[in-house]
Amino acid sequence: MKEVRIGLIGTGFMGKAHASAFKNVPLIFGNEPGRPVLEIVADIDADAVQKWAAEFGFARSTTNWREVVEDPNVDIVDITTPNYMHAEMAIAAAEAGKHIYCEKPLALTSADAARIVAAAEKSGVTTIVGFNYLKNPAQAFAQQLIAEGELGEITLFRGMFDQDFLADADVPFSWRLDRKLAGTGALGDLGSHTIGLAQFLVGNIVEVCGMNSTIIKERAVPAGGSGYAATVQEGAAMRAVENEDITECLIRFENGAIGTVGTSRVGMGRKLGLGYEIQGTKGGLFYTQERMNELKLYRDTDPDREKGYKTVYIGPEHRGYKAFFGLAGIGLGYNDQKIIEAHDLITAVALGQPVQPDVRFAYEVDKVIDAIDLSCEERRWVKVSEFDTEVD
Ligand SMILES: NC(=O)c1ccc[n+]([C@@H]2O[C@H](COP(=O)([O-])OP(=O)(O)OC[C@H]3O[C@@H](n4cnc5c(N)ncnc54)[C@H](O)[C@@H]3O)[C@@H](O)[C@H]2O)c1
């Protein structure tokens, strides 16, 4: 058993999800081939980070993220800060020879993502990006069904990710609404997951035509807190929202399939409305994250009197599930996806292997985001290859 030492940057919503995932990896999967050790954590408030470190069991804490990157006792630098910091932190980590666990979207632009890919590939470190929904055992199964030809040629992908956490106009401004800190709005924050699923399951998207809309044009400046936890006082100043609430987009895949991706952060009633329908010449798949332990499968080879979508219950036959339960139907939750993600990374680092989805996968997602963003701005079809960056 090899100890794999973690240096975490950021103690917000995702910092907590990552830290608890690492703590759970040995409990769920056992200690082999690697056991995560919570070595050091960084955030900007000295008292808060010290307290947080003690609660989660990190040996040390700091307010300077560079100490994490430079720490000789750190094997993996885990980046859970707002989007605009990812590139600088990930490149510094790669240059220090550290493996990288970074949240999505990988960077503010695909050009910055390409710089991360170049630095990581040059130093030969293992990388993974937090597309945790791909770690749901249902998605490995969906990918397997498609690869085995069960659906025939894929003709259509319709994907979505809607949430309503910003539907209330009284929710204050936060970094997610600041173009310089977040990049795009719903598209990068939520849509990146849908684009990741589309490319994981169907293949690369080559052409896009999008449109977007900002529904709530200004929000109150927060008094404190960060991200989803921001709070506001009465009479606070208002600030203009700098990126979109909704994006809808037509897409064309390299393999000829067509479809749509749509995303909203003001999607009233949608709590975790990530999902897709995939149609092929021999069958179809339907998935919604709100029922993440089920996959709907249609096979046209079924006898006519039995034709229809059937519900497959995700269970020990599907990659990643068995470590949790020996029976289908009990079901995994959001944080279990993160445990599988953290486990895949720890295993890869312990064995000196690559793992997916890596920074190159995330760069391909960022190119599609850039293409959709440009398409919305210029009101035209955009080829994703317009955002090819030479990675060297
Ligand atoms: N994979 C997912 O399902 C998922 C879900 C939510 C967020 N995310 C991603 O995770 C990242 C963080 O999002 P969040 O919701 O956790 O945000 P958050 O605002 O809750 O947390 C960000 C944390 O980073 C800290 N931070 C800011 N600057 C720092 C610095 N210089 N050094 C150290 N720490 C610093 C903040 O103090 C805060 O604790 C984003 O990239 C976001 O897109 C992914």
The ligand as a Tripos MOL2 file, in Angstrom:
@<TRIPOS>MOLECULE
LIG
   44    48     1     0     0
SMALL
NO_CHARGES

@<TRIPOS>ATOM
      1 N1        -17.9880   18.9870  -10.0420 N.am      1 LIG1
      2 C1        -19.0480   19.5810   -9.5530 C.2       1 LIG1
      3 O1        -20.1440   18.9970   -9.4770 O.2       1 LIG1
      4 C2        -18.9150   20.9880   -9.0290 C.ar      1 LIG1
      5 C3        -19.8920   21.5410   -8.1970 C.ar      1 LIG1
      6 C4        -19.6950   22.8360   -7.6970 C.ar      1 LIG1
      7 C5        -18.5470   23.5410   -8.0290 C.ar      1 LIG1
      8 N2        -17.6380   22.9760   -8.8650 N.ar      1 LIG1
      9 C6        -16.4190   23.7200   -9.2300 C.3       1 LIG1
     10 O2        -15.5860   23.8140   -8.0670 O.3       1 LIG1
     11 C7        -14.8860   25.0640   -8.0310 C.3       1 LIG1
     12 C8        -15.2070   25.7560   -6.7160 C.3       1 LIG1
     13 O3        -16.6020   25.9250   -6.6060 O.3       1 LIG1
     14 P1        -17.3130   26.0150   -5.1570 P.3       1 LIG1
     15 O4        -18.7690   25.9530   -5.4060 O.co2     1 LIG1
     16 O5        -16.6620   25.0320   -4.2530 O.co2     1 LIG1
     17 O6        -16.8950   27.4940   -4.7560 O.3       1 LIG1
     18 P2        -16.8700   28.1240   -3.2980 P.3       1 LIG1
     19 O7        -16.9660   29.5870   -3.5120 O.co2     1 LIG1
     20 O8        -17.8530   27.4320   -2.4130 O.co2     1 LIG1
     21 O9        -15.4150   27.7320   -2.7470 O.3       1 LIG1
     22 C9        -14.2390   28.2870   -3.2680 C.3       1 LIG1
     23 C10       -13.2040   28.3150   -2.1340 C.3       1 LIG1
     24 O10       -11.9560   28.7640   -2.6690 O.3       1 LIG1
     25 C11       -11.3850   29.6270   -1.7020 C.3       1 LIG1
     26 N3        -10.3740   30.4820   -2.2940 N.ar      1 LIG1
     27 C12       -10.5510   31.5950   -3.0470 C.ar      1 LIG1
     28 N4         -9.3600   32.1220   -3.3630 N.ar      1 LIG1
     29 C13        -8.4170   31.3310   -2.7990 C.ar      1 LIG1
     30 C14        -6.9810   31.3780   -2.7800 C.ar      1 LIG1
     31 N5         -6.2840   32.3290   -3.3970 N.pl3     1 LIG1
     32 N6         -6.3230   30.4070   -2.0930 N.ar      1 LIG1
     33 C15        -7.0100   29.4290   -1.4560 C.ar      1 LIG1
     34 N7         -8.3680   29.3450   -1.4510 N.ar      1 LIG1
     35 C16        -9.0570   30.2940   -2.1230 C.ar      1 LIG1
     36 C17       -12.5840   30.4010   -1.1630 C.3       1 LIG1
     37 O11       -12.2670   31.0820    0.0450 O.3       1 LIG1
     38 C18       -13.5910   29.2810   -0.9900 C.3       1 LIG1
     39 O12       -13.4510   28.6260    0.2520 O.3       1 LIG1
     40 C19       -15.3480   25.8280   -9.2740 C.3       1 LIG1
     41 O13       -14.4090   25.6700  -10.2980 O.3       1 LIG1
     42 C20       -16.6660   25.1610   -9.6510 C.3       1 LIG1
     43 O14       -16.9740   25.2340  -11.0280 O.3       1 LIG1
     44 C21       -17.7900   21.7290   -9.3400 C.ar      1 LIG1
@<TRIPOS>BOND
     1     1     2 1
     2     2     3 2
     3     2     4 1
     4     4     5 ar
     5     4    44 ar
     6     5     6 ar
     7     6     7 ar
     8     7     8 ar
     9     8     9 1
    10     8    44 ar
    11     9    10 1
    12     9    42 1
    13    10    11 1
    14    11    12 1
    15    11    40 1
    16    12    13 1
    17    13    14 1
    18    14    15 2
    19    14    16 1
    20    14    17 1
    21    17    18 1
    22    18    19 2
    23    18    20 1
    24    18    21 1
    25    21    22 1
    26    22    23 1
    27    23    24 1
    28    23    38 1
    29    24    25 1
    30    25    26 1
    31    25    36 1
    32    26    27 ar
    33    26    35 ar
    34    27    28 ar
    35    28    29 ar
    36    29    30 ar
    37    29    35 ar
    38    30    31 1
    39    30    32 ar
    40    32    33 ar
    41    33    34 ar
    42    34    35 ar
    43    36    37 1
    44    36    38 1
    45    38    39 1
    46    40    41 1
    47    40    42 1
    48    42    43 1
@<TRIPOS>SUBSTRUCTURE
     1 LIG1         1 GROUP 0 **** ****
